[in-house]
Amino acid sequence: MSQSKKPKSSGNREGFLIFMVVGCGILATLSFNSLTKSDAPQDEHAVTKQGAQSQRDVRKKKDKLVALLDIPLSTGNEPLDKLFVQSGCAVCHTIPGIAPAKGRQGPKLVLGTNGPKRLADSNYQGTAETVREYIQESILKPGMYVVPGYSDRVMPRWYGKRLNAKALDRIATYLEGLKE
């Protein structure tokens, strides 16, 4: 089976994914705003005191918010199926051997078969020389090669900040061995 065929309703899926990303952004903004709001002061003297206290509170809450956003998606110690689910791979990709991974937004991940073909493709813009390097690069810098028929705007660009080295290594090891 060729992975270069474009799904029939890719426009609808791209629209849905854009809707989901925008929706998540709105929810994150609302959550952030609710963390930074302060109650209205009762009198003029309270305005100055509460303003200074409010600024300190906002800084503390922002520090906590950043810390929550920097939490890894997984530890890398999870069972493989849980690792792929927690990392988000199972949402978009079909991954043989990972039961929950039945996604259709991204290509089927049989990189033991497709990795060498992608490295040899004239459209490949990355620096990887091995399939393992290609897998890691595809996760961390997804725009280096976009499988024909799939959108460049679907694969998140933030995995480098949310996947630790152990999780990335286990994902690459598993995917490198998958063949059709």
VOBA-1610 file (N, C-alpha, C; in pm, whole numbers, padded with zeros to 5 digits, always signed):
BEGIN
Met+00084-00119+00000Met+00000+00000+00000Met+00087+00124+00000Ser+00049+00219-00076Ser+00123+00344-00085Ser+00073+00441+00020Gln+00166+00506+00084Gln+00127+00604+00186Gln+00114+00742+00127Ser+00135+00754-00002Ser+00131+00887-00061Ser-00008+00926-00108Lys-00106+00837-00095Lys-00241+00873-00134Lys-00300+00970-00034Lys-00361+01071-00086Lys-00422+01173-00001Lys-00559+01125+00043Pro-00588+01126+00172Pro-00720+01087+00217Pro-00826+01174+00151Lys-00942+01114+00118Lys-01046+01184+00046Lys-01095+01309+00114Ser-01107+01308+00245Ser-01163+01423+00316Ser-01057+01500+00391Ser-00938+01514+00333Ser-00830+01581+00405Ser-00863+01726+00436Gly-00941+01793+00349Gly-00980+01930+00377Gly-01063+01940+00503Asn-01155+01846+00520Asn-01238+01844+00640Asn-01154+01816+00763Arg-01059+01724+00752Arg-00974+01690+00866Arg-00884+01806+00902Glu-00826+01871+00801Glu-00741+01986+00829Glu-00821+02095+00896Gly-00943+02117+00848Gly-01031+02217+00910Gly-01061+02180+01054Phe-01089+02053+01077Phe-01117+02007+01213Phe-00995+02025+01303Leu-00876+01988+01252Leu-00755+02002+01332Leu-00726+02148+01363Ile-00746+02234+01265Ile-00726+02377+01289Ile-00824+02425+01395Phe-00950+02379+01383Phe-01051+02413+01483Phe-01008+02368+01622Met-00954+02245+01632Met-00910+02192+01762Met-00793+02273+01818Val-00698+02307+01733Val-00582+02384+01779Val-00627+02522+01828Val-00715+02588+01750Val-00765+02719+01791Val-00844+02706+01920Gly-00927+02601+01929Gly-01005+02580+02051Gly-00916+02560+02173Cys-00810+02482+02156Cys-00716+02461+02267Cys-00647+02592+02305Gly-00615+02672+02204Gly-00553+02802+02232Gly-00646+02892+02311Ile-00774+02891+02274Ile-00873+02972+02345Ile-00886+02923+02489Leu-00895+02791+02508Leu-00905+02736+02643Leu-00782+02770+02726Ala-00664+02760+02665Ala-00542+02794+02737Ala-00542+02941+02777Thr-00589+03028+02687Thr-00596+03171+02717Thr-00694+03198+02829Leu-00810+03133+02823Leu-00909+03152+02929Leu-00855+03103+03063Ser-00788+02989+03062Ser-00730+02935+03185Ser-00624+03029+03240Phe-00539+03080+03152Phe-00434+03172+03195Phe-00497+03299+03253Asn-00599+03351+03183Asn-00664+03473+03231Asn-00729+03450+03366Ser-00787+03333+03389Ser-00851+03308+03518Ser-00746+03298+03628Leu-00624+03255+03594Leu-00517+03250+03693Leu-00466+03388+03731Thr-00475+03482+03637Thr-00415+03613+03660Thr-00515+03720+03704Lys-00645+03689+03706Lys-00743+03789+03749Lys-00737+03807+03899Ser-00761+03930+03943Ser-00771+03957+04086Ser-00907+04017+04113Asp-00952+04002+04236Asp-01081+04061+04273Asp-01069+04213+04274Ala-01176+04280+04241Ala-01175+04426+04241Ala-01158+04478+04383Pro-01075+04581+04402Pro-01053+04635+04537Pro-01178+04706+04588Gln-01188+04712+04721Gln-01305+04771+04785Gln-01294+04923+04801Asp-01174+04978+04818Asp-01159+05123+04833Asp-01028+05168+04768Glu-01006+05303+04768Glu-00890+05358+04699Glu-00758+05313+04760His-00750+05304+04893His-00626+05263+04959His-00594+05118+04928Ala-00695+05040+04911Ala-00674+04899+04879Ala-00620+04883+04737Val-00646+04981+04651Val-00602+04971+04511Val-00451+04955+04504Thr-00376+05042+04574Thr-00230+05039+04568Thr-00176+04911+04629Lys-00224+04876+04749Lys-00178+04755+04815Lys-00213+04631+04732Gln-00336+04626+04687Gln-00380+04509+04612Gln-00310+04501+04476Gly-00282+04615+04416Gly-00212+04617+04287Gly-00074+04557+04299Ala+00001+04597+04402Ala+00136+04542+04421Ala+00129+04393+04453Gln+00037+04355+04540Gln+00021+04214+04575Gln-00023+04135+04452Ser-00113+04193+04374Ser-00163+04126+04255Ser-00050+04099+04155Gln+00040+04195+04138Gln+00152+04176+04046Gln+00241+04062+04092Arg+00266+04054+04224Arg+00347+03944+04278Arg+00276+03811+04255Asp+00144+03809+04280Asp+00066+03687+04261Asp+00067+03642+04116Val+00055+03738+04026Val+00055+03706+03883Val+00189+03643+03844Arg+00300+03701+03892Arg+00431+03646+03861Arg+00444+03503+03912Lys+00397+03478+04034Lys+00403+03343+04090Lys+00318+03247+04008Lys+00198+03290+03970Lys+00109+03205+03892Lys+00165+03179+03754Lys+00228+03278+03692Lys+00290+03258+03561Lys+00403+03156+03572Asp+00483+03165+03680Asp+00591+03068+03699Asp+00533+02927+03710Lys+00423+02911+03783Lys+00359+02780+03795Lys+00304+02735+03662Leu+00244+02825+03584Leu+00188+02791+03455Leu+00298+02743+03361Val+00409+02812+03357Val+00519+02770+03271Val+00568+02633+03314Ala+00577+02609+03443Ala+00622+02479+03490Ala+00526+02369+03445Leu+00396+02394+03444Leu+00299+02295+03400Leu+00313+02268+03250Leu+00340+02371+03171Leu+00356+02353+03028Leu+00485+02279+02992Asp+00581+02279+03081Asp+00709+02214+03055Asp+00713+02070+03101Ile+00605+02019+03155Ile+00600+01881+03202Ile+00606+01788+03081Pro+00695+01689+03083Pro+00704+01596+02970Pro+00574+01520+02949Leu+00549+01481+02825Leu+00430+01403+02792Leu+00436+01264+02855Ser+00555+01211+02868Ser+00574+01079+02927Ser+00713+01072+02989Thr+00734+00969+03067Thr+00866+00953+03131Thr+00961+00870+03045Gly+00902+00791+02955Gly+00982+00698+02876Gly+00985+00561+02939Asn+00932+00549+03061Asn+00929+00420+03132Asn+00797+00345+03114Glu+00698+00409+03051Glu+00567+00350+03035Glu+00573+00231+02941Pro+00473+00140+02948Pro+00461+00037+02844Pro+00447+00107+02709Leu+00491+00044+02602Leu+00494+00109+02470Leu+00360+00166+02427Asp+00251+00090+02445Asp+00122+00143+02400Asp+00085+00270+02475Lys+00113+00272+02604Lys+00085+00392+02683Lys+00177+00508+02643Leu+00302+00477+02613Leu+00398+00579+02569Leu+00348+00648+02442Phe+00303+00569+02345Phe+00253+00628+02219Phe+00124+00706+02240Val+00039+00660+02330Val-00086+00732+02358Val-00057+00862+02430Gln+00021+00857+02538Gln+00052+00977+02615Gln+00129+01080+02533Ser+00210+01034+02441Ser+00288+01125+02358Ser+00204+01186+02247Gly+00085+01133+02225Gly-00005+01189+02125Gly+00005+01124+01988Cys+00099+01033+01969Cys+00121+00971+01838Cys-00003+00894+01790Ala-00070+00827+01884Ala-00183+00740+01851Ala-00305+00818+01801Val-00308+00947+01826Val-00421+01027+01782Val-00422+01040+01630Cys-00307+01060+01570Cys-00299+01088+01426Cys-00247+00972+01342His-00168+00884+01401His-00103+00779+01324His-00159+00641+01354Thr-00155+00554+01253Thr-00176+00411+01274Thr-00038+00353+01297Ile-00024+00279+01407Ile+00104+00221+01442Ile+00082+00072+01468Pro+00131-00014+01379Pro+00114-00158+01399Pro+00166-00202+01536Gly+00088-00284+01602Gly+00126-00335+01734Gly+00083-00246+01849Ile+00034-00128+01820Ile-00014-00036+01924Ile-00165-00024+01902Ala-00242-00101+01979Ala-00387-00114+01956Ala-00461+00020+01949Pro-00434+00115+02040Pro-00511+00240+02032Pro-00471+00331+01915Ala-00361+00301+01847Ala-00310+00390+01742Ala-00375+00359+01608Lys-00490+00419+01586Lys-00566+00399+01461Lys-00594+00532+01393Gly-00509+00629+01414Gly-00529+00762+01356Gly-00516+00764+01206Arg-00577+00866+01145Arg-00574+00878+00999Arg-00523+01014+00953Gln-00483+01100+01043Gln-00436+01233+01004Gln-00293+01230+00954Gly-00216+01134+01003Gly-00077+01121+00961Gly-00057+00986+00897Pro+00057+00966+00833Pro+00084+00839+00765Pro+00099+00724+00864Lys+00072+00604+00814Lys+00096+00483+00891Lys+00245+00474+00919Leu+00281+00443+01042Leu+00421+00443+01081Leu+00482+00304+01071Val+00527+00270+00952Val+00603+00147+00927Val+00739+00193+00873Leu+00816+00251+00960Leu+00936+00322+00916Leu+01053+00231+00885Gly+01047+00105+00928Gly+01149+00009+00883Gly+01140-00010+00733Thr+01020+00004+00678Thr+00997-00006+00534Thr+01008+00130+00466Asn+00941+00231+00520Asn+00931+00360+00453Asn+01046+00457+00483Gly+01113+00440+00594Gly+01221+00531+00630Gly+01329+00542+00523Pro+01382+00429+00472Pro+01485+00439+00367Pro+01434+00509+00241Lys+01308+00484+00206Lys+01250+00549+00087Lys+01242+00700+00107Arg+01205+00742+00226Arg+01191+00886+00254Arg+01327+00955+00256Leu+01427+00888+00310Leu+01562+00945+00311Leu+01614+00964+00168Ala+01575+00874+00078Ala+01621+00881-00061Ala+01537+00975-00148Asp+01423+01020-00096Asp+01333+01107-00172Asp+01400+01243-00197Ser+01389+01293-00319Ser+01451+01422-00353Ser+01388+01539-00277Asn+01269+01520-00221Asn+01203+01625-00142Asn+01250+01629+00003Tyr+01327+01529+00044Tyr+01378+01526+00181Tyr+01478+01638+00201Gln+01457+01720+00305Gln+01542+01837+00330Gln+01624+01827+00458Gly+01614+01716+00526Gly+01681+01704+00655Gly+01827+01663+00645Thr+01882+01629+00761Thr+02023+01593+00769Thr+02045+01449+00814Ala+01938+01375+00840Ala+01950+01237+00889Ala+02018+01149+00785Glu+02096+01054+00834Glu+02163+00959+00745Glu+02116+00817+00768Thr+02050+00793+00881Thr+01997+00660+00911Thr+01847+00671+00938Val+01780+00558+00933Val+01636+00557+00960Val+01609+00606+01102Arg+01689+00564+01195Arg+01671+00607+01335Arg+01683+00760+01346Glu+01784+00817+01281Glu+01800+00963+01282Glu+01682+01030+01213Tyr+01633+00969+01105Tyr+01517+01024+01034Tyr+01394+01027+01125Ile+01372+00920+01200Ile+01257+00914+01291Ile+01267+01025+01395Gln+01382+01037+01457Gln+01400+01141+01559Gln+01382+01280+01499Glu+01439+01301+01382Glu+01426+01430+01315Glu+01280+01458+01279Ser+01208+01356+01235Ser+01067+01373+01198Ser+00981+01412+01317Ile+01019+01368+01434Ile+00945+01402+01555Ile+00982+01543+01601Leu+01110+01573+01600Leu+01158+01700+01653Leu+01150+01816+01553Lys+01164+01786+01424Lys+01160+01888+01318Lys+01075+01834+01203Pro+00946+01825+01222Pro+00861+01757+01124Pro+00858+01818+00984Gly+00897+01941+00967Gly+00894+02003+00836Gly+01008+01962+00744Met+01104+01886+00793Met+01217+01845+00709Met+01171+01753+00596Tyr+01067+01676+00622Tyr+01010+01592+00517Tyr+00862+01573+00551Val+00778+01609+00456Val+00634+01590+00472Val+00593+01483+00374Val+00536+01375+00427Val+00494+01265+00341Val+00391+01318+00241Pro+00412+01290+00113Pro+00317+01336+00011Pro+00174+01294+00044Gly+00083+01389+00028Gly-00058+01364+00057Gly-00100+01403+00197Tyr-00005+01447+00279Tyr-00036+01488+00416Tyr+00004+01634+00435Ser-00063+01699+00527Ser-00039+01840+00552Ser+00083+01861+00641Asp+00155+01967+00614Asp+00269+02005+00697Asp+00224+02070+00828Arg+00099+02100+00839Arg+00050+02176+00954Arg-00010+02089+01064Val+00002+01959+01054Val-00062+01871+01151Val+00034+01829+01263Met+00153+01787+01226Met+00250+01739+01326Met+00296+01855+01415Pro+00275+01841+01547Pro+00315+01948+01639Pro+00465+01976+01633Arg+00501+02102+01650Arg+00641+02144+01646Arg+00705+02150+01785Trp+00627+02120+01888Trp+00676+02137+02025Trp+00723+02006+02090Tyr+00730+01898+02014Tyr+00771+01772+02076Tyr+00910+01778+02137Gly+00999+01856+02080Gly+01133+01868+02136Gly+01134+01918+02279Lys+01031+01993+02316Lys+01020+02046+02451Lys+00942+01953+02543Arg+00862+01865+02487Arg+00773+01783+02569Arg+00809+01635+02573Leu+00901+01589+02489Leu+00946+01450+02492Leu+01087+01445+02548Asn+01106+01364+02650Asn+01241+01352+02701Asn+01321+01253+02616Ala+01449+01247+02637Ala+01538+01166+02554Ala+01502+01017+02559Lys+01465+00969+02676Lys+01432+00826+02689Lys+01307+00793+02609Ala+01204+00876+02619Ala+01081+00853+02544Ala+01110+00858+02394Leu+01185+00956+02349Leu+01219+00969+02208Leu+01296+00846+02159Asp+01389+00798+02240Asp+01469+00681+02204Asp+01382+00556+02192Arg+01292+00536+02286Arg+01204+00417+02281Arg+01110+00423+02162Ile+01057+00542+02132Ile+00969+00559+02016Ile+01046+00526+01888Ala+01166+00583+01875Ala+01247+00560+01754Ala+01285+00413+01740Thr+01321+00349+01849Thr+01359+00207+01845Thr+01243+00123+01796Tyr+01125+00148+01847Tyr+01008+00070+01807Tyr+00973+00095+01659Leu+00965+00221+01621Leu+00924+00254+01484Leu+01024+00206+01380Glu+01152+00206+01415Glu+01257+00163+01323Glu+01240+00017+01285Gly+01183-00062+01374Gly+01166-00205+01349Gly+01036-00242+01277Leu+00948-00145+01253Leu+00820-00176+01190Leu+00830-00182+01039Lys+00788-00297+00984Lys+00793-00316+00838Lys+00660-00370+00791Glu+00631-00341+00663Glu+00509-00397+00603Glu+00544-00523+00530
//
